[in-house]
């Protein structure tokens, strides 16, 4: 691993936040709460390239470490996220050791990797420019699980991140199977334990996206070393719906 298996972003039962709305103000609010890290989601969120910089600046202002989930494997998106000052990237749909190695390479400057040198914002922040960014690869398909040992053996992977809904769908389960009280929860739990056990054997931290605090507690029991608590848009909608219901005349 390129940084450390004790990185506080990924170990010690770390809990992260998740952003899908293109707003630096919302990023600042979420960053002020005390999460161990916050992810800016440019894969499934509403966040365009023009919003990423301001959101990362807002997170920096709160002292919160940042990740960007890039939309794909391409080195351009990885480089742009890191040049804007993200502490690391989450790379989706990694299925092979070759894809994992390419993601790591895109995070590192030569001779360790292939990232083009133009660090921009990291230079303003006084960072070690040759250290590169954290590389987190997503495991969310049948092929990825089958190739997990080879993926974990890739030098430079800082953590694995499970995509819980895609993983469920890949194995013929409903996304709701990830809920602690779901009818298929036991089968889904065995799938997660199989992943976390192999990550533990390799000394690689493993995290997962969580729809609720109950999900986070369950996945922690199943061996995850860090969790990312539901997207701010889902939390906002649920809070508004609850307040509205409480305010309605009975």
Secondary structure, 3 states (H helix, E strand, C coil): CCCCCCCCCCCCCEEEEEECCCCHHHHHHHHCCCCCEEEEECCCCCCCHHHHHHHHHHHHHHCCCEEEEECCCCHHHHHHHHHCCCCEEEECCCCCHHHHHHHHHHHCECCCCCECCCCCHHHHCCCCCCCCCEEEEEECCHHHHHCHHHHHCCCCCCEEEECHHHHHHHCCCCHHHHCCCCCCHHHHHHHHHHHHHHHHHHCCEEEEEECCHHHHHHHHHCCCCEEEEEEHHHHHHHHHHHHHHHHCCC
